[in-house]
Amino acid sequence: MSRKRTPASAGVRFAFPMSRLSPFPLTRSTWCAALLTSLGIFGSQETRAASNWSSTLTRDPRGPFPELRPARATYAYGWSGITAATSEVYFHRGDQQTFVLEGRGRTVGLARVLWRFDLNYRAVANAETLRPLETHQVETARGKRVETNLKFSDEGVSGSRLESNHATPALKDFTLENLYDLHSAFLYLRSQPLRDRSVYRVAVYPANSAYVATLTVVGREHVRVRAGNYNAIKLDLKLQRVNKKNELEPHRKFKRATIWLSDDNDRVLLRIESQIFVGTVTAELQSFRFENG
């Protein structure tokens, strides 16, 4: 069984997992507290050569902001005026100095009648460096099951993807220093100062492709979500995909997103508004509580 290898220049910003099966591409993002995944604005929609884009990535170390306390949260996803999906996430400390994010989500109501989708997600990151260690996710859409496993190292990521109608998994490597998954990208981002008008640029590998996200801190404002009223940090995000030629190209289905984090010592993901090919999709915090201890 051969393994497909994709090279990339050193450097990275955040990599952000995106399901090819889901019309709700930010569902996984919410895993990271929903990720926040999402992060950034690319000033240009032009295709850029690999020699240029890798040098523009943010290389700052983890920031001084306090780490996220163990917590549980639920999110609701809206599309065309209806609640189309829900998710539950659990963030906690694991063994051997790690942070663990566990989540599960599903379509609900009319959306589930039209498109039955379930997702289970687990990601582990180094608690000291906030670097990703491994990601495991299982998607089931209309009876088709896709299991993805990612192992991260200093050199990049090795992944396997097994679909229910195949006997053996597809293997793929992507070589890039400082590559993130969704979980670690969120932890890295929230650790930074996030001053108004600051820009962060990261490479993220969510499932089987790499993306570069440019995040701009728009400012501060007050927002209301289902979980309550919050002072928030407003972020603007644009994404570009790393293609087979190791060049950046516009994401065909994702236009842009606005993200709100709580402006406090926790920096919880409050809301995402994403402009995608089917219209506007939202992810909103429904409930949140810290674990005792």
C-alpha positions as CSV (number, residue, x, y, z in Angstrom):
1,M,0.0,0.0,0.0
2,S,1.7,3.2,-1.2
3,R,1.6,6.5,0.7
4,K,1.0,9.7,-1.2
5,R,3.4,12.5,-0.2
6,T,2.8,16.2,-0.7
7,P,5.7,18.6,-0.1
8,A,5.4,22.2,1.1
9,S,7.9,24.9,2.1
10,A,8.7,25.4,5.8
11,G,6.5,27.6,7.9
12,V,2.8,27.6,8.6
13,R,-0.1,29.3,10.1
14,F,-3.0,27.2,10.7
15,A,-4.5,24.4,9.0
16,F,-8.2,24.0,9.1
17,P,-10.1,20.8,8.5
18,M,-12.9,20.9,6.1
19,S,-15.3,18.1,5.3
20,R,-15.9,17.3,1.6
21,L,-19.1,15.6,2.6
22,S,-20.7,18.3,4.7
23,P,-22.6,21.3,3.6
24,F,-21.8,22.7,7.1
25,P,-18.0,23.2,6.6
26,L,-17.6,24.9,10.0
27,T,-19.0,22.1,12.0
28,R,-15.6,20.8,12.7
29,S,-14.4,24.2,13.5
30,T,-16.7,24.2,16.3
31,W,-15.0,21.3,17.7
32,C,-12.3,23.6,18.5
33,A,-14.6,25.4,20.3
34,A,-15.3,25.7,17.1
35,L,-12.5,26.4,16.0
36,L,-12.1,28.8,15.3
37,T,-10.9,27.6,13.2
38,S,-11.3,29.7,10.8
39,L,-9.1,32.5,10.9
40,G,-8.1,35.0,8.6
41,I,-8.1,37.1,5.6
42,F,-6.1,36.8,2.6
43,G,-5.5,40.1,1.0
44,S,-5.3,38.6,-2.4
45,Q,-7.4,35.9,-4.2
46,E,-4.7,35.3,-6.7
47,T,-2.8,32.0,-6.9
48,R,0.6,32.3,-5.3
49,A,3.7,30.2,-5.8
50,A,4.9,28.1,-2.9
51,S,8.1,30.1,-2.6
52,N,6.0,33.2,-1.7
53,W,3.1,32.0,0.5
54,S,5.2,30.0,3.1
55,S,7.3,33.0,3.9
56,T,4.2,35.0,4.8
57,L,3.1,32.7,7.6
58,T,3.0,33.8,11.2
59,R,5.9,32.2,13.1
60,D,5.4,33.7,16.6
61,P,5.6,31.2,19.5
62,R,2.6,30.5,21.7
63,G,1.4,33.6,23.4
64,P,1.2,34.4,27.1
65,F,-2.6,34.3,27.4
66,P,-3.9,32.0,30.1
67,E,-4.8,28.5,28.9
68,L,-8.4,27.4,28.5
69,R,-9.9,25.7,31.6
70,P,-11.6,22.3,31.2
71,A,-15.1,22.9,29.9
72,R,-18.1,21.6,28.1
73,A,-20.1,23.5,25.4
74,T,-22.9,23.0,23.0
75,Y,-23.4,24.8,19.6
76,A,-26.3,25.2,17.3
77,Y,-25.8,25.6,13.5
78,G,-28.2,27.6,11.4
79,W,-28.8,27.6,7.6
80,S,-31.5,29.5,5.7
81,G,-33.3,30.4,8.9
82,I,-33.5,26.9,10.4
83,T,-31.5,25.1,13.0
84,A,-29.8,22.5,10.9
85,A,-27.3,20.8,13.2
86,T,-26.0,20.7,16.8
87,S,-22.8,19.7,18.4
88,E,-21.3,19.0,21.9
89,V,-17.7,19.6,22.7
90,Y,-15.5,18.7,25.7
91,F,-12.1,20.2,26.3
92,H,-9.9,18.8,29.1
93,R,-6.4,17.9,30.0
94,G,-5.2,14.4,29.0
95,D,-2.3,12.2,30.0
96,Q,1.4,13.2,29.6
97,Q,0.9,17.0,29.4
98,T,-1.7,17.1,26.7
99,F,-4.9,19.0,25.9
100,V,-7.8,16.9,24.5
101,L,-10.8,18.1,22.5
102,E,-13.7,15.6,22.0
103,G,-16.8,16.5,20.0
104,R,-19.7,15.1,18.2
105,G,-22.3,16.6,16.0
106,R,-25.3,15.8,13.9
107,T,-27.9,17.3,11.6
108,V,-31.3,17.7,13.1
109,G,-34.9,18.3,12.1
110,L,-35.7,19.0,8.5
111,A,-32.0,19.1,7.6
112,R,-31.6,15.5,8.9
113,V,-34.5,14.3,6.8
114,L,-32.8,15.8,3.7
115,W,-29.2,15.0,4.6
116,R,-28.3,12.7,7.5
117,F,-24.9,13.5,8.8
118,D,-23.0,12.5,12.0
119,L,-19.5,13.4,13.1
120,N,-17.3,12.2,16.0
121,Y,-14.0,14.1,16.6
122,R,-11.0,13.7,18.9
123,A,-7.8,15.7,18.8
124,V,-4.8,15.8,21.1
125,A,-2.2,18.7,21.4
126,N,1.0,19.2,23.4
127,A,-0.1,21.3,26.4
128,E,3.3,23.2,26.6
129,T,3.9,24.0,22.9
130,L,0.2,23.8,21.7
131,R,1.5,21.7,18.7
132,P,-0.9,19.0,17.4
133,L,-0.1,15.4,18.1
134,E,-3.0,13.4,16.6
135,T,-6.6,13.7,15.3
136,H,-9.2,11.1,14.8
137,Q,-12.6,11.7,13.2
138,V,-15.4,9.6,11.8
139,E,-18.0,11.1,9.5
140,T,-21.2,9.2,8.4
141,A,-23.3,10.8,5.7
142,R,-26.2,8.9,4.1
143,G,-24.8,5.6,5.3
144,K,-21.3,6.2,4.0
145,R,-18.7,6.1,6.7
146,V,-15.3,7.9,6.4
147,E,-12.7,7.5,9.1
148,T,-9.7,9.8,9.2
149,N,-6.5,9.5,11.4
150,L,-3.8,12.1,11.4
151,K,-0.4,11.9,13.1
152,F,1.6,15.1,13.4
153,S,5.3,15.6,13.8
154,D,7.8,18.5,13.5
155,E,8.0,17.8,9.7
156,G,4.3,17.7,9.0
157,V,1.5,15.2,9.0
158,S,0.8,11.5,8.0
159,G,-2.8,10.7,7.4
160,S,-5.0,7.7,6.6
161,R,-8.5,7.9,5.3
162,L,-10.8,4.8,5.1
163,E,-14.1,4.9,3.4
164,S,-16.7,2.2,4.0
165,N,-16.7,1.1,0.4
166,H,-13.0,0.5,0.3
167,A,-11.0,-2.4,1.8
168,T,-7.8,-0.4,2.5
169,P,-7.2,3.2,3.6
170,A,-5.8,5.9,1.4
171,L,-2.5,7.2,2.9
172,K,-1.2,10.7,2.5
173,D,1.7,12.7,3.9
174,F,2.0,16.5,3.9
175,T,5.4,18.1,4.7
176,L,5.3,21.5,6.4
177,E,6.8,22.7,9.6
178,N,4.5,24.1,12.3
179,L,1.4,22.6,10.7
180,Y,-1.8,22.8,12.8
181,D,-5.0,20.9,13.1
182,L,-8.2,22.6,14.1
183,H,-7.8,22.1,17.8
184,S,-4.2,23.2,18.1
185,A,-4.9,26.2,15.7
186,F,-7.6,27.4,18.1
187,L,-5.4,27.0,21.1
188,Y,-2.5,28.9,19.3
189,L,-4.8,31.7,18.2
190,R,-6.4,32.3,21.6
191,S,-2.9,32.4,23.2
192,Q,-1.9,35.5,21.1
193,P,-2.5,39.2,22.1
194,L,-5.2,39.6,19.5
195,R,-4.8,43.4,19.4
196,D,-7.1,45.4,17.1
197,R,-6.0,45.3,13.5
198,S,-3.4,42.6,14.1
199,V,-3.1,39.9,11.4
200,Y,-2.3,36.2,11.8
201,R,-1.6,33.8,9.0
202,V,-1.5,30.1,9.6
203,A,-1.5,26.7,7.8
204,V,-4.0,24.1,8.9
205,Y,-4.6,20.5,7.9
206,P,-8.1,19.4,9.0
207,A,-8.6,16.1,7.3
208,N,-7.0,15.5,3.9
209,S,-6.0,18.9,2.5
210,A,-4.1,21.9,3.7
211,Y,-5.4,25.4,3.9
212,V,-3.9,28.8,4.7
213,A,-6.0,31.1,6.8
214,T,-5.5,34.8,7.3
215,L,-7.1,36.2,10.4
216,T,-7.6,39.9,11.0
217,V,-8.7,41.3,14.4
218,V,-11.5,43.7,13.4
219,G,-12.1,45.1,16.9
220,R,-14.2,44.7,20.0
221,E,-18.1,44.8,20.3
222,H,-21.0,43.5,22.4
223,V,-22.8,40.4,21.1
224,R,-25.8,38.3,22.1
225,V,-25.9,34.6,21.5
226,R,-28.1,31.8,22.8
227,A,-25.9,31.3,25.8
228,G,-26.1,35.0,26.9
229,N,-24.5,38.5,26.4
230,Y,-20.8,38.9,26.0
231,N,-18.1,41.5,25.3
232,A,-16.4,40.0,22.2
233,I,-13.4,40.1,20.0
234,K,-14.5,40.3,16.3
235,L,-12.3,38.5,13.7
236,D,-12.4,38.4,10.0
237,L,-11.3,35.3,8.1
238,K,-10.5,34.3,4.5
239,L,-9.2,30.9,3.4
240,Q,-7.1,29.6,0.6
241,R,-6.4,26.0,-0.4
242,V,-3.0,24.5,-1.0
243,N,-3.3,22.7,-4.3
244,K,-1.3,19.8,-5.8
245,K,1.3,22.2,-7.2
246,N,1.8,23.6,-3.7
247,E,0.3,26.9,-4.7
248,L,-2.5,28.8,-3.0
249,E,-5.8,29.1,-4.7
250,P,-9.2,30.5,-3.7
251,H,-11.6,28.1,-1.9
252,R,-14.4,27.4,-4.4
253,K,-17.1,26.9,-1.8
254,F,-16.0,29.2,1.1
255,K,-16.2,32.9,0.6
256,R,-15.4,34.4,4.1
257,A,-16.3,34.2,7.7
258,T,-16.7,36.5,10.8
259,I,-15.8,35.0,14.2
260,W,-16.6,36.3,17.7
261,L,-14.6,35.2,20.8
262,S,-15.4,36.2,24.3
263,D,-13.2,39.2,25.3
264,D,-12.3,37.8,28.8
265,N,-9.8,35.4,30.4
266,D,-11.4,32.4,28.6
267,R,-11.8,33.5,25.0
268,V,-14.6,31.1,24.3
269,L,-15.9,30.7,20.7
270,L,-19.2,32.5,20.7
271,R,-20.4,32.7,17.1
272,I,-19.3,32.1,13.5
273,E,-21.0,33.5,10.4
274,S,-19.7,31.9,7.2
275,Q,-20.5,32.8,3.7
276,I,-20.4,29.6,1.6
277,F,-21.8,28.3,-1.7
278,V,-25.2,27.5,-0.2
279,G,-25.6,30.8,1.6
280,T,-24.9,31.9,5.1
281,V,-24.2,29.2,7.7
282,T,-23.9,30.1,11.4
283,A,-22.5,28.4,14.5
284,E,-23.6,29.8,17.8
285,L,-22.8,28.9,21.5
286,Q,-25.9,27.4,23.1
287,S,-24.5,26.5,26.5
288,F,-21.2,26.5,28.3
289,R,-19.9,25.4,31.7
290,F,-16.5,24.8,33.2
291,E,-15.7,21.4,34.8
292,N,-15.1,21.4,38.5
293,G,-11.4,21.3,39.4
